Amino acid sequence: MINAPIHPGDLPHEAAPAAAGLPVTPLCHAPQAWLPEDFVPSACQLAAAHFALGTDCQGGADIPLPAELEQASRQRRAEFAAGRRCARTALLSLTGRPDYPAMGPERAPLWPTGVVGSISHCRGHAIALVGATDRYRGLGIDLEQPFSTTQSEDLGPLVLARGESAPWDAALHPFLVGLSFSAKESLFKALFPLVRRRFDFAAAELIEWDLQGHAVLRLRISLGGEWQPGLRFPVRHCRFQGLLLTRIAISASPVSARGSVA
Ligand SMILES: CC(C)(COP(=O)(O)OP(=O)(O)OC[C@H]1O[C@@H](n2cnc3c(N)ncnc32)[C@H](O)[C@@H]1OP(=O)(O)O)[C@@H](O)C(=O)NCCC(=O)NCCS
C-alpha cells in the first residue's frame, strides 16, 4: 500500500467559478489538506479538478480551444479545458494573475515569464503544478490509473530499462511498472522544455523507491549540456482519487555534487 486512498467526500471543495461550456466540477486547490506533506514542492501551487468525460466542451469563452483541438474528441477537449482551468487557478495563487498557458510546440504548455509548470489529466481528473523560475527550472506531474497485471506484463518491456525490474517482487510488479511509467512521464514533462528533444522510457531508470511516497530516477543517456548519465531526480508519489500521482521538481540550484537536481 502507498499512502491511503483519498475519498471524494474528504476533499475540501469550493464551488467552481461559472464558465460557459466547462463541465468541470468541482475545482479544489487546497492541496496541503489532501496530499502528503512534502508532495507539493516548496513555494509551488497546485490545483486539481474533476471533469465530466463525454460532455461537450468548447473550452469556454475564457479558455478558447487551440486550432489543433477544434476537431478533437469531446474527451480531449474536456481534458484540455480542465487542465487549463487547473493551471489558471494555480497561476492565480502563485502570481496573482489568472493566466493560463497556451499550447506550445510538441504540446508543451507555454507558461508566463518567470513560471514553470506541468499539467496532467486522467479518467476525469485534471491537475496542474506551477512554481517560480527563481526556485525551479522544471516541474513535471503525472496522473495514471494503477496498472493491472495484464497491463504491467504488456507495458513492462516498453517502460522498464534493462535491469530495472530485476530485484522487484513479482507481487509488486504492476505497482512498480506503473510507478516507473508515471515517474518517467513526469520526468519527460519537466525536462522537455529544458532539453527541447524527445526521449523514451529507456532514457531513465527507477533506482530507489519506497511505499511512503519517495522514489529516485536516474538518467541513463545524455540529453546534452548538464543532463548527463547518472543524474538523479527525486520523485514523490501518492494516491489521488484512486489514481497514482507522481511529481518531479528540478531545482534552480546547480546540479549538486551527488548528481541530484532537487
Ligand atoms: C506527452 C506525454 C508525456 C503526455 O502524457 P499522457 O500520460 O499522455 O497525458 P497527461 O495527461 O499525463 O499529460 C498531458 C499533458 O502533458 C503536457 N505535455 C504534453 N507534451 C509535453 C511536452 N513536450 N513537454 C511538457 N509537457 C507536455 C501537456 O500539458 C498535456 O496536456 P494538454 O495537451 O491538455 O496541455 C506522453 O504522451 C509522451 O509523449 N511521453 C513521452 C515518452 C516518455 O514519457 N518518455 C519517458 C522519458 S524517461
The ligand as an SDF file (V2000), in Angstrom:
LIG
                    3D

 48 50  0  0  0  0  0  0  0  0999 V2000
    3.4320   13.9880  -23.6540 C   0  0  0  0  0  0  0  0  0  0  0  0
    3.1720   12.8950  -22.6900 C   0  0  0  0  0  0  0  0  0  0  0  0
    4.1700   12.9860  -21.5240 C   0  0  0  0  0  0  0  0  0  0  0  0
    1.7340   13.0540  -22.1600 C   0  0  0  0  0  0  0  0  0  0  0  0
    1.4550   12.1500  -21.1730 O   0  0  0  0  0  0  0  0  0  0  0  0
   -0.0040   11.4630  -21.0440 P   0  0  0  0  0  0  0  0  0  0  0  0
    0.0850   10.4630  -19.9490 O   0  0  0  0  0  0  0  0  0  0  0  0
   -0.4320   11.0130  -22.3720 O   0  0  0  0  0  0  0  0  0  0  0  0
   -1.0140   12.5920  -20.6540 O   0  0  0  0  0  0  0  0  0  0  0  0
   -1.0790   13.5140  -19.3630 P   0  0  0  0  0  0  0  0  0  0  0  0
   -2.4940   13.8810  -19.2310 O   0  0  0  0  0  0  0  0  0  0  0  0
   -0.4170   12.9680  -18.1630 O   0  0  0  0  0  0  0  0  0  0  0  0
   -0.2460   14.7720  -19.8200 O   0  0  0  0  0  0  0  0  0  0  0  0
   -0.6810   15.5400  -20.8780 C   0  0  0  0  0  0  0  0  0  0  0  0
   -0.1330   16.9210  -20.7020 C   0  0  0  0  0  0  0  0  0  0  0  0
    1.2860   16.8770  -20.7120 O   0  0  0  0  0  0  0  0  0  0  0  0
    1.7320   18.1270  -21.1700 C   0  0  0  0  0  0  0  0  0  0  0  0
    2.6910   17.9040  -22.2190 N   0  0  0  0  0  0  0  0  0  0  0  0
    2.4840   17.3350  -23.4190 C   0  0  0  0  0  0  0  0  0  0  0  0
    3.6050   17.3620  -24.1490 N   0  0  0  0  0  0  0  0  0  0  0  0
    4.5360   17.9560  -23.3880 C   0  0  0  0  0  0  0  0  0  0  0  0
    5.8960   18.2880  -23.6110 C   0  0  0  0  0  0  0  0  0  0  0  0
    6.5110   18.0100  -24.7690 N   0  0  0  0  0  0  0  0  0  0  0  0
    6.5700   18.8990  -22.6160 N   0  0  0  0  0  0  0  0  0  0  0  0
    5.9630   19.2010  -21.4600 C   0  0  0  0  0  0  0  0  0  0  0  0
    4.6630   18.9240  -21.1870 N   0  0  0  0  0  0  0  0  0  0  0  0
    3.9640   18.3020  -22.1650 C   0  0  0  0  0  0  0  0  0  0  0  0
    0.5320   18.8840  -21.7240 C   0  0  0  0  0  0  0  0  0  0  0  0
    0.1460   19.8860  -20.7880 O   0  0  0  0  0  0  0  0  0  0  0  0
   -0.5120   17.8100  -21.8280 C   0  0  0  0  0  0  0  0  0  0  0  0
   -1.8350   18.2330  -21.6480 O   0  0  0  0  0  0  0  0  0  0  0  0
   -2.5500   19.2140  -22.7230 P   0  0  0  0  0  0  0  0  0  0  0  0
   -2.1800   18.7140  -24.0830 O   0  0  0  0  0  0  0  0  0  0  0  0
   -4.0010   19.1090  -22.3970 O   0  0  0  0  0  0  0  0  0  0  0  0
   -1.9550   20.5550  -22.4340 O   0  0  0  0  0  0  0  0  0  0  0  0
    3.3120   11.4990  -23.3410 C   0  0  0  0  0  0  0  0  0  0  0  0
    2.2840   11.3070  -24.2610 O   0  0  0  0  0  0  0  0  0  0  0  0
    4.6310   11.3430  -24.0720 C   0  0  0  0  0  0  0  0  0  0  0  0
    4.7740   11.6660  -25.2300 O   0  0  0  0  0  0  0  0  0  0  0  0
    5.6580   10.8450  -23.3770 N   0  0  0  0  0  0  0  0  0  0  0  0
    6.9760   10.7510  -23.9790 C   0  0  0  0  0  0  0  0  0  0  0  0
    7.5610    9.4520  -23.6710 C   0  0  0  0  0  0  0  0  0  0  0  0
    8.0410    9.4280  -22.2690 C   0  0  0  0  0  0  0  0  0  0  0  0
    7.3400    9.7410  -21.3400 O   0  0  0  0  0  0  0  0  0  0  0  0
    9.2460    9.0250  -22.0880 N   0  0  0  0  0  0  0  0  0  0  0  0
    9.7780    8.8620  -20.7590 C   0  0  0  0  0  0  0  0  0  0  0  0
   11.0900    9.5120  -20.6940 C   0  0  0  0  0  0  0  0  0  0  0  0
   12.1030    8.8520  -19.4070 S   0  0  0  0  0  0  0  0  0  0  0  0
  1  2  1  0
  2  3  1  0
  2  4  1  0
  2 36  1  0
  4  5  1  0
  5  6  1  0
  6  7  2  0
  6  8  1  0
  6  9  1  0
  9 10  1  0
 10 11  2  0
 10 12  1  0
 10 13  1  0
 13 14  1  0
 14 15  1  0
 15 16  1  0
 15 30  1  0
 16 17  1  0
 17 18  1  0
 17 28  1  0
 18 19  1  0
 18 27  1  0
 19 20  2  0
 20 21  1  0
 21 22  1  0
 21 27  2  0
 22 23  1  0
 22 24  2  0
 24 25  1  0
 25 26  2  0
 26 27  1  0
 28 29  1  0
 28 30  1  0
 30 31  1  0
 31 32  1  0
 32 33  2  0
 32 34  1  0
 32 35  1  0
 36 37  1  0
 36 38  1  0
 38 39  2  0
 38 40  1  0
 40 41  1  0
 41 42  1  0
 42 43  1  0
 43 44  2  0
 43 45  1  0
 45 46  1  0
 46 47  1  0
 47 48  1  0
M  END
$$$$
